């Protein structure tokens, strides 16, 4: 009698072990992440007010639809809230984009260039984020303080800027100051980013 009970217990254990129905935890762990595709999308940067999870910023497209912006590059976009940008990144089916690159294209409705301000033997120029460069004539004293910074700049055909804004601060030679007490260089106080609108 004892042997038949043991056989029944083993058979029941085998049947339970062979059950093909996944448990709820198996279903959750096997769920595929949202499909992603590379995309380039234009729109206006805005604070997230549309329920996108895990993002503080969103991109508002011309048709009013929104996309949540994530990633390190998205964090740099705080400097261009309310401005128009073109964003490259991985877009998923939930309407979230992992930003890999962005370019500021317009500020206050006016077209602008996006790049790093530089001074060469030939004069001032902006090294464009898209590639190439453009000459800058007669930069203001304020603008000259941002050599090495990534900026947007309103630059008409005559190359005289009518406005600029700082996107991210770069590394500057004058950010290192000499500490006479120990003969070593130390980081100077961080510079303040100043911008004005065209």
Backbone torsions as a table, in degrees:
resi	resn	phi	psi	omega
1	UNK	NA	-42.3	-179.6
2	UNK	-61.6	-36.4	-179.6
3	UNK	-65.5	-37.0	-179.6
4	UNK	-69.4	-35.2	176.4
5	UNK	-65.0	-40.1	179.4
6	UNK	-65.1	-40.3	179.5
7	UNK	-64.9	-41.2	177.9
8	UNK	-63.1	-40.9	179.6
9	UNK	-64.1	-41.4	179.5
10	UNK	-66.0	-42.4	179.9
11	UNK	-62.9	-41.3	178.7
12	UNK	-64.3	-40.6	179.4
13	UNK	-64.2	-39.5	179.6
14	UNK	-65.5	-42.6	179.5
15	UNK	-62.7	-42.6	178.8
16	UNK	-64.3	-40.9	-179.2
17	UNK	-67.1	-26.4	-178.2
18	UNK	-92.4	4.1	-179.0
19	UNK	-61.7	123.4	-178.1
20	UNK	-85.5	-7.1	-178.7
21	UNK	-77.5	118.1	-178.8
22	UNK	-70.7	148.4	176.1
23	UNK	-74.9	162.5	178.0
24	UNK	-56.7	-34.9	-179.8
25	UNK	-70.4	-34.3	176.9
26	UNK	-65.8	-40.5	179.8
27	UNK	-61.4	-44.7	-178.7
28	UNK	-65.1	-42.0	-175.5
29	UNK	-74.8	-24.4	-179.5
30	UNK	-90.9	-1.8	-179.2
31	UNK	-64.7	132.0	-179.0
32	UNK	-75.3	144.3	175.3
33	UNK	-66.9	158.4	179.9
34	UNK	-55.8	138.0	178.9
35	UNK	-63.5	140.9	-179.4
36	UNK	-121.7	150.7	175.3
37	UNK	-143.5	151.2	176.3
38	UNK	-72.6	138.8	-178.2
39	UNK	-149.7	155.0	171.1
40	UNK	-122.8	121.1	-174.6
41	UNK	-132.3	140.5	177.7
42	UNK	-107.6	150.7	177.9
43	UNK	172.5	-167.6	-178.5
44	UNK	-109.7	132.6	179.5
45	UNK	-75.4	134.1	-178.5
46	UNK	-146.7	156.1	172.2
47	UNK	-62.0	146.9	-178.2
48	UNK	-70.7	108.2	177.1
49	UNK	-124.1	14.7	-172.6
50	UNK	-117.0	16.0	174.6
51	UNK	80.8	13.0	176.0
52	UNK	-67.7	129.1	-174.9
53	UNK	-81.8	136.8	173.8
54	UNK	73.9	14.7	179.3
55	UNK	-130.5	144.8	177.8
56	UNK	-99.0	-19.3	-178.4
57	UNK	-123.5	155.7	174.4
58	UNK	-139.8	164.3	176.9
59	UNK	-109.5	122.9	178.5
60	UNK	-97.5	118.0	-179.3
61	UNK	-84.3	168.4	-177.1
62	UNK	-57.7	-31.8	-178.7
63	UNK	-84.3	2.9	178.5
64	UNK	92.0	-11.2	178.0
65	UNK	-71.5	155.8	-175.2
66	UNK	-125.4	154.0	177.7
67	UNK	-132.8	129.8	175.8
68	UNK	-72.2	141.4	-177.3
69	UNK	-112.6	127.6	-179.3
70	UNK	-130.9	167.9	176.9
71	UNK	100.3	168.4	-178.5
72	UNK	-60.0	-40.3	-179.6
73	UNK	-65.9	-32.1	177.9
74	UNK	-64.3	-35.2	179.6
75	UNK	-61.0	-34.4	179.4
76	UNK	-69.3	-13.6	-176.2
77	UNK	-81.1	-4.6	174.0
78	UNK	-57.7	-31.2	-177.7
79	UNK	-71.2	-12.7	-175.9
80	UNK	-125.2	29.7	174.3
81	UNK	-59.5	136.2	-177.9
82	UNK	80.6	0.3	178.6
83	UNK	-101.4	160.3	-179.8
84	UNK	-90.1	137.3	-177.7
85	UNK	-138.7	163.6	169.2
86	UNK	-116.9	126.8	-172.9
87	UNK	-118.9	131.4	172.0
88	UNK	-107.0	136.9	177.4
89	UNK	176.5	-170.6	-179.4
90	UNK	-98.3	114.9	-178.0
91	UNK	-100.5	130.3	177.3
92	UNK	-105.5	172.6	-174.1
93	UNK	-72.5	-8.6	178.1
94	UNK	-89.6	-2.1	179.4
95	UNK	87.8	26.9	176.1
96	UNK	-113.7	142.1	178.3
97	UNK	-124.3	128.9	171.4
98	UNK	-86.4	109.3	-172.2
99	UNK	-76.3	126.7	175.7
100	UNK	-104.6	-27.4	178.1
101	UNK	-161.3	146.9	172.4
102	UNK	-141.2	153.1	179.1
103	UNK	-132.4	128.7	176.3
104	UNK	-77.7	127.3	-176.3
105	UNK	-112.0	-26.3	-179.4
106	UNK	-154.9	144.9	177.5
107	UNK	-131.0	126.6	-177.9
108	UNK	58.9	29.1	-179.4
109	UNK	82.2	-4.8	-179.7
110	UNK	-99.4	135.0	179.7
111	UNK	-64.2	141.9	178.9
112	UNK	-136.0	164.7	173.3
113	UNK	-105.2	151.9	-178.0
114	UNK	-122.7	124.2	179.0
115	UNK	178.7	-169.9	-177.5
116	UNK	-106.1	128.1	179.3
117	UNK	-73.6	135.1	-178.4
118	UNK	-141.6	156.4	175.8
119	UNK	-123.3	122.1	179.8
120	UNK	-118.5	-180.0	177.8
121	UNK	-62.5	-24.7	-179.4
122	UNK	-90.6	-5.3	178.4
123	UNK	124.3	-167.6	-177.1
124	UNK	-79.7	144.1	174.7
125	UNK	-155.0	166.1	174.0
126	UNK	-116.5	124.4	178.0
127	UNK	-86.5	107.7	-169.5
128	UNK	-70.2	140.7	177.8
129	UNK	-61.1	-32.5	177.9
130	UNK	-74.1	-14.9	-174.6
131	UNK	112.3	149.9	-177.5
132	UNK	84.3	-173.2	178.6
133	UNK	-151.5	165.2	177.9
134	UNK	-135.3	138.4	176.7
135	UNK	-68.7	148.8	178.0
136	UNK	-124.2	120.2	-178.7
137	UNK	-98.6	140.5	173.4
138	UNK	47.8	54.7	178.0
139	UNK	-66.0	144.0	177.9
140	UNK	-67.0	163.8	177.2
141	UNK	-58.3	-39.4	178.5
142	UNK	-60.7	-44.3	-179.2
143	UNK	-65.6	-39.3	-179.2
144	UNK	-61.6	-23.3	178.6
145	UNK	-70.3	-9.7	-174.6
146	UNK	-108.3	26.5	174.5
147	UNK	-60.1	130.8	-179.0
148	UNK	90.4	-9.7	178.8
149	UNK	-89.7	150.7	171.4
150	UNK	-83.8	124.7	-175.4
151	UNK	-133.0	163.7	161.7
152	UNK	-104.2	147.1	-177.3
153	UNK	-144.2	131.9	173.7
154	UNK	-86.2	113.9	-171.3
155	UNK	-131.6	94.0	179.5
156	UNK	-63.9	179.6	-176.6
157	UNK	-59.4	-28.3	-178.8
158	UNK	-80.6	1.1	175.8
159	UNK	68.3	9.7	175.8
160	UNK	-93.1	115.5	-174.7
161	UNK	-64.6	141.4	176.4
162	UNK	-108.1	-3.9	177.4
163	UNK	178.6	158.8	176.1
164	UNK	-156.4	166.1	175.2
165	UNK	-152.2	150.6	-178.9
166	UNK	-88.1	130.2	175.3
167	UNK	-94.5	-56.8	174.7
168	UNK	-141.1	149.1	177.9
169	UNK	-83.5	141.0	177.8
170	UNK	-97.5	-168.2	176.3
171	UNK	-99.4	130.9	-175.4
172	UNK	-119.3	142.5	176.1
173	UNK	-59.4	-36.3	-177.0
174	UNK	-80.2	1.0	173.0
175	UNK	-78.6	-8.2	175.5
176	UNK	-104.4	120.3	-179.9
177	UNK	-115.9	153.5	-175.9
178	UNK	-84.0	129.3	177.1
179	UNK	-101.1	103.0	-174.4
180	UNK	-64.3	-23.0	-175.8
181	UNK	-68.1	-31.5	-179.9
182	UNK	-129.4	5.1	176.5
183	UNK	72.1	10.0	-179.3
184	UNK	-107.2	156.0	174.9
185	UNK	-83.4	145.9	176.4
186	UNK	-135.4	160.1	178.5
187	UNK	-69.0	131.5	176.5
188	UNK	-77.1	174.2	176.5
189	UNK	-60.5	140.8	-179.7
190	UNK	-61.6	141.5	179.1
191	UNK	-75.6	153.2	179.3
192	UNK	-92.3	131.3	178.0
193	UNK	-81.9	122.6	178.7
194	UNK	-117.8	137.6	176.8
195	UNK	-138.6	155.2	171.8
196	UNK	-135.2	154.0	-176.3
197	UNK	-98.3	146.6	178.4
198	UNK	-67.5	NA	NA
